[in-house]
Amino acid sequence: MKRALAERRGRRAEAIAAWWLRFKGWRILGRRVRARGGEVDLVVRRGRVLAFVEVKQRASDDAAGFALDRQRLRRVAAAAEQLAPRFALPGDDIRIDAVFLVQGRLPRHLPDVWQG
């Protein structure tokens, strides 16, 4: 039961993040895109920037920040590396972004959160 609730909340958070990014001029290329060893919540493009986006919904900014730890980012980076040939165009700037959703606040888009 808890898993099903978490799944619904996760899908809702990803839908909100996708709408927010669209509002900001991004085009959604994929949702919950799977690769060996990981999954990317959203794959988005704006101009020559291709971003693999991790979405985190939590009760506070601090909790959202802690939810996106180095190990999680490493898995997203590994998945993004496998998926880049599928989505990237020559000359693209490829990065990993995050969107934090905190109740009562507008979504917060953090560009280029992975520094390798």
C-alpha positions in Angstrom: 0.0 0.0 0.0 2.8 2.4 0.9 4.6 1.6 -2.3 1.5 2.3 -4.4 1.0 5.7 -2.7 4.7 6.6 -3.2 4.3 5.7 -6.9 1.3 7.9 -7.3 3.0 10.8 -5.6 6.1 10.3 -7.7 4.2 10.4 -10.9 2.3 13.5 -9.8 5.5 15.2 -8.9 7.0 14.4 -12.3 3.9 15.7 -14.0 4.0 19.0 -12.1 7.8 19.3 -12.9 7.1 18.6 -16.6 4.5 21.3 -16.7 6.8 23.8 -14.9 9.6 23.1 -17.3 7.3 23.5 -20.3 6.2 26.8 -18.9 9.8 27.8 -18.8 10.4 26.9 -22.4 11.6 23.3 -22.2 10.4 20.5 -24.4 9.7 17.2 -22.8 11.4 14.4 -24.7 10.8 11.5 -22.2 9.4 10.6 -18.8 10.7 7.8 -16.6 13.2 6.8 -19.2 14.9 3.6 -18.1 18.5 2.6 -18.7 20.6 -0.3 -17.4 21.2 0.5 -13.7 18.9 3.5 -13.4 16.1 5.7 -14.5 15.8 9.4 -15.4 12.6 11.1 -14.4 12.5 13.6 -17.3 14.6 14.2 -20.4 14.1 17.8 -21.6 15.5 20.1 -24.3 15.7 23.8 -24.7 17.7 25.0 -27.7 21.1 23.3 -27.6 20.7 22.2 -24.0 19.7 18.6 -23.3 19.0 17.9 -19.6 18.4 14.7 -17.7 16.2 15.8 -14.7 15.8 14.2 -11.3 12.5 15.3 -9.6 12.2 15.4 -5.8 9.1 16.2 -3.8 9.6 16.7 -0.1 8.1 18.6 2.8 10.9 21.2 3.0 13.8 22.5 0.9 16.3 20.9 3.2 14.6 17.5 2.9 14.5 17.8 -0.9 18.2 18.7 -1.0 19.1 15.7 1.2 17.0 13.4 -1.0 19.3 14.1 -3.9 22.6 12.7 -2.5 25.8 11.9 -4.4 24.8 8.2 -4.8 21.5 9.0 -6.4 23.1 11.5 -8.7 25.7 8.9 -9.7 22.9 6.6 -10.7 21.2 9.3 -12.7 24.6 10.2 -14.4 25.2 6.6 -15.3 21.7 6.4 -16.9 22.1 9.7 -18.6 25.4 8.5 -20.1 23.7 5.5 -21.6 20.7 7.5 -22.8 22.6 10.5 -24.3 23.2 8.9 -27.7 19.5 8.4 -28.0 18.5 12.0 -27.3 21.6 14.2 -28.0 22.3 16.1 -31.2 25.7 17.1 -32.3 26.9 20.2 -30.4 24.4 19.8 -27.5 25.4 20.9 -24.0 24.4 17.9 -21.9 23.8 18.2 -18.2 21.9 16.8 -15.2 19.3 19.1 -13.5 17.0 18.7 -10.6 13.5 20.0 -9.9 12.5 20.3 -6.2 8.8 20.4 -5.3 8.0 21.7 -1.8 4.4 22.1 -0.7 3.2 25.7 -0.8 6.0 26.9 -3.1 6.6 27.1 -6.8 8.8 24.4 -8.2 12.6 25.1 -8.1 14.7 24.1 -11.1 18.4 23.7 -10.3 20.5 23.4 -13.5 23.7 21.4 -13.7 23.6 19.7 -10.3 26.1 16.9 -11.3 29.8 18.0 -11.3 31.1 14.4 -11.7 
